[in-house]
Amino acid sequence: MSESERLADQIRRAFEGEAWHGDSLLELLKGVNAATAAAKPIKTAHSIWELILHIAAWDDIVRQRTGGKAVMPTDEQNFPPVKDTSEAAWHKALEDAKRAHNELVKAVAAFPDSRLQEQVPGKTQNYYNFFYMFSGIVQHELYHAGQIALLKKGRG
């Protein structure tokens, strides 16, 4: 297994399951309906729904960067607003997040190991290479999974 394939596997595990630490993002979202996803049990925190849109946005941004695009999201792209809180919109948000995730996993798995130490387009920090970014997206998924776990508990 190549290093890129190992990184892709870690991204997959954080989102889909078989993670060493416990529940993945999708495992935490089982049984979450639109009302729970849109709720704000902590008034100053993002909702589960907002976090899912944010995770999907960053999965897509990282995937685009693997193709050489220097993507710098706006505030609205970083945390897209929830405009429709229906069950259908929640299911669409989940499907969009799964699609973005799957595309990212494929892109990382196919990424040449020889390029892992290359600078990410648009980044000026000398440490910000593809390996750093791919490792970071795993951390990002798990960080927000922890927030979702707490928000879910706050809903009862």
C-alpha positions as CSV (number, residue, x, y, z in Angstrom):
1,M,0.0,0.0,0.0
2,S,1.4,3.4,-0.9
3,E,1.6,6.3,1.5
4,S,-1.2,8.1,-0.4
5,E,-3.4,5.0,-0.1
6,R,-2.7,4.9,3.6
7,L,-3.7,8.5,4.0
8,A,-6.8,7.9,1.9
9,D,-7.7,5.0,4.2
10,Q,-7.4,7.3,7.3
11,I,-9.7,9.8,5.7
12,R,-12.1,7.1,4.9
13,R,-12.0,5.7,8.4
14,A,-12.6,9.1,10.0
15,F,-15.7,9.6,7.9
16,E,-17.1,6.2,7.2
17,G,-16.0,3.8,10.0
18,E,-13.5,1.3,11.3
19,A,-11.7,4.1,13.1
20,W,-9.3,3.2,15.9
21,H,-10.7,5.9,18.3
22,G,-14.4,5.0,18.1
23,D,-17.4,6.3,16.1
24,S,-16.8,7.9,12.7
25,L,-18.7,10.8,11.4
26,L,-21.3,8.7,9.6
27,E,-21.7,6.5,12.6
28,L,-22.4,9.5,14.8
29,L,-25.0,10.7,12.3
30,K,-27.1,7.6,12.4
31,G,-30.6,8.5,13.6
32,V,-30.0,12.3,13.3
33,N,-33.0,13.9,11.7
34,A,-33.4,17.4,10.2
35,A,-34.7,18.9,13.4
36,T,-31.7,17.5,15.4
37,A,-29.2,18.5,12.7
38,A,-30.6,22.1,12.6
39,A,-30.8,22.5,16.4
40,K,-28.5,24.8,18.3
41,P,-28.3,23.3,21.8
42,I,-25.2,25.6,22.3
43,K,-26.4,28.9,21.0
44,T,-22.9,30.2,20.0
45,A,-21.8,27.0,18.3
46,H,-22.5,25.7,14.8
47,S,-25.3,23.1,14.4
48,I,-24.7,19.6,13.2
49,W,-26.0,20.5,9.8
50,E,-23.7,23.5,9.5
51,L,-20.7,21.3,10.5
52,I,-21.7,18.7,7.8
53,L,-21.8,21.5,5.2
54,H,-18.4,22.7,6.4
55,I,-16.9,19.3,6.3
56,A,-18.2,18.7,2.8
57,A,-16.8,22.1,1.7
58,W,-13.4,21.3,3.0
59,D,-13.3,17.8,1.5
60,D,-14.1,19.4,-1.8
61,I,-11.5,22.2,-1.3
62,V,-8.7,19.6,-0.5
63,R,-9.7,17.5,-3.5
64,Q,-9.5,20.6,-5.8
65,R,-6.1,21.4,-4.3
66,T,-4.8,18.0,-5.3
67,G,-5.6,19.0,-8.9
68,G,-3.4,22.1,-8.6
69,K,-6.1,24.7,-7.9
70,A,-5.2,27.3,-5.2
71,V,-8.6,27.4,-3.5
72,M,-9.2,29.9,-0.7
73,P,-12.8,29.8,0.5
74,T,-14.9,32.8,1.3
75,D,-16.6,32.8,4.7
76,E,-19.8,31.6,3.1
77,Q,-18.0,28.7,1.3
78,N,-16.2,27.8,4.6
79,F,-19.5,27.6,6.5
80,P,-22.3,27.4,4.0
81,P,-25.6,28.6,5.5
82,V,-28.5,26.2,6.0
83,K,-31.3,27.6,3.9
84,D,-33.9,24.8,4.0
85,T,-34.4,22.7,7.2
86,S,-36.6,20.0,5.7
87,E,-35.9,16.3,5.9
88,A,-35.3,16.2,2.1
89,A,-32.7,19.0,2.4
90,W,-31.0,17.2,5.3
91,H,-30.8,14.0,3.3
92,K,-29.4,15.9,0.3
93,A,-26.8,17.5,2.6
94,L,-25.7,14.1,3.8
95,E,-25.5,12.7,0.2
96,D,-23.5,15.7,-0.9
97,A,-21.1,15.2,2.0
98,K,-20.7,11.6,1.1
99,R,-20.1,12.4,-2.5
100,A,-17.5,15.0,-1.6
101,H,-15.8,12.6,0.8
102,N,-15.8,9.7,-1.8
103,E,-14.2,12.0,-4.4
104,L,-11.6,13.1,-1.9
105,V,-10.7,9.6,-0.9
106,K,-10.3,8.6,-4.6
107,A,-8.1,11.7,-5.3
108,V,-5.8,11.1,-2.3
109,A,-5.5,7.3,-3.0
110,A,-4.4,8.2,-6.6
111,F,-2.1,11.0,-5.6
112,P,1.6,10.1,-6.4
113,D,3.7,9.5,-3.3
114,S,6.5,11.4,-5.1
115,R,4.4,14.6,-4.8
116,L,3.5,14.4,-1.1
117,Q,6.3,16.8,-0.1
118,E,5.3,19.4,-2.7
119,Q,3.9,22.7,-1.6
120,V,0.1,23.0,-1.8
121,P,-1.0,25.6,-4.4
122,G,-1.7,28.9,-2.8
123,K,0.0,28.1,0.5
124,T,3.1,30.0,1.5
125,Q,4.1,28.2,4.7
126,N,7.0,25.9,3.9
127,Y,5.5,23.1,5.9
128,Y,2.2,23.2,4.1
129,N,2.7,20.3,1.7
130,F,0.3,17.6,0.5
131,F,1.2,15.2,3.3
132,Y,0.4,17.9,5.9
133,M,-2.9,18.7,4.2
134,F,-4.0,15.1,3.8
135,S,-3.1,14.4,7.5
136,G,-4.9,17.6,8.4
137,I,-8.2,16.7,6.7
138,V,-8.3,13.5,8.9
139,Q,-7.8,15.7,12.0
140,H,-10.5,18.1,10.7
141,E,-13.1,15.3,10.2
142,L,-12.4,13.9,13.7
143,Y,-12.4,17.3,15.4
144,H,-15.8,18.1,14.0
145,A,-17.0,14.6,14.7
146,G,-16.3,15.3,18.4
147,Q,-18.3,18.5,18.2
148,I,-21.2,16.6,16.6
149,A,-21.1,13.9,19.3
150,L,-21.5,16.6,22.0
151,L,-24.2,18.5,20.1
152,K,-26.1,15.2,19.6
153,K,-25.9,14.6,23.4
154,G,-27.1,18.1,24.1
155,R,-30.3,17.4,22.1
156,G,-31.2,14.6,24.5
